[in-house]
């Protein structure tokens, strides 16, 4: 199984076409849940949210695209690292 690790200062492609630059991975102070803090750019009206800084649970950031909801999407994961 492929291990995907989110590190600060890496770029990731969202399945809808935007680019996310990871700022850091933060831990919730009470629950311990990890969140990816990232800056989304290049939206140009392609998604519902605007360019800006966001926090998303790490598990969700690394999750697979819901191909039932988005059958036309060829990208496997919600975010894939740009190397």
C-alpha positions in Angstrom: 0.0 0.0 0.0 1.3 3.4 -1.0 2.1 5.7 2.0 1.3 9.4 1.3 2.8 11.9 3.7 1.9 15.6 3.8 4.8 17.9 4.5 5.1 21.7 4.8 6.1 23.6 1.7 4.8 20.9 -0.8 2.3 21.5 -3.6 -0.8 19.4 -4.2 -3.4 19.3 -7.0 -7.0 19.2 -6.0 -9.1 16.9 -8.2 -11.1 20.0 -9.4 -7.9 21.6 -10.7 -6.8 24.0 -8.0 -3.3 24.0 -6.4 -2.8 23.7 -2.7 0.4 24.8 -1.1 0.8 23.1 2.3 1.8 25.5 5.1 1.9 23.0 7.9 0.1 20.0 9.5 -1.4 21.1 12.8 -2.9 19.1 15.7 -6.1 20.0 17.4 -5.3 21.0 21.0 -8.1 19.0 22.6 -8.9 16.1 20.3 -5.4 15.5 18.8 -6.9 15.3 15.3 -4.4 16.4 12.6 -5.3 19.1 10.1 -3.6 20.2 6.9 -3.3 24.0 6.8 -2.9 25.1 3.2 -3.2 28.0 0.8 -5.4 27.4 -2.2 -4.6 29.3 -5.4 -5.5 29.0 -9.1 -9.3 28.7 -8.5 -10.4 30.9 -11.3 -14.0 30.0 -10.6 -13.5 26.2 -10.9 -14.7 25.4 -7.4 -17.2 26.6 -4.9 -14.6 28.1 -2.5 -12.3 31.0 -3.2 -8.6 31.2 -3.1 -7.4 31.5 0.5 -6.1 29.7 3.5 -7.9 26.6 4.7 -7.8 23.8 7.3 -8.9 20.3 6.4 -8.7 17.1 8.4 -5.6 15.1 7.3 -7.7 12.0 6.7 -10.0 14.0 4.4 -7.1 15.7 2.6 -5.6 12.3 1.8 -8.9 10.6 1.0 -10.0 9.2 -2.4 -12.3 11.1 -4.6 -16.0 10.0 -4.3 -16.2 8.6 -7.9 -19.9 8.0 -7.5 -20.5 11.7 -6.9 -17.8 12.7 -9.5 -17.8 9.9 -12.1 -15.9 12.1 -14.7 -12.9 12.6 -12.4 -9.8 10.5 -13.3 -7.7 11.6 -10.3 -7.7 8.9 -7.6 -7.3 11.1 -4.6 -8.8 14.3 -3.5 -5.3 15.9 -3.4 -2.3 14.5 -5.1 1.2 15.8 -4.6 2.8 17.7 -7.5 6.3 16.4 -7.9 
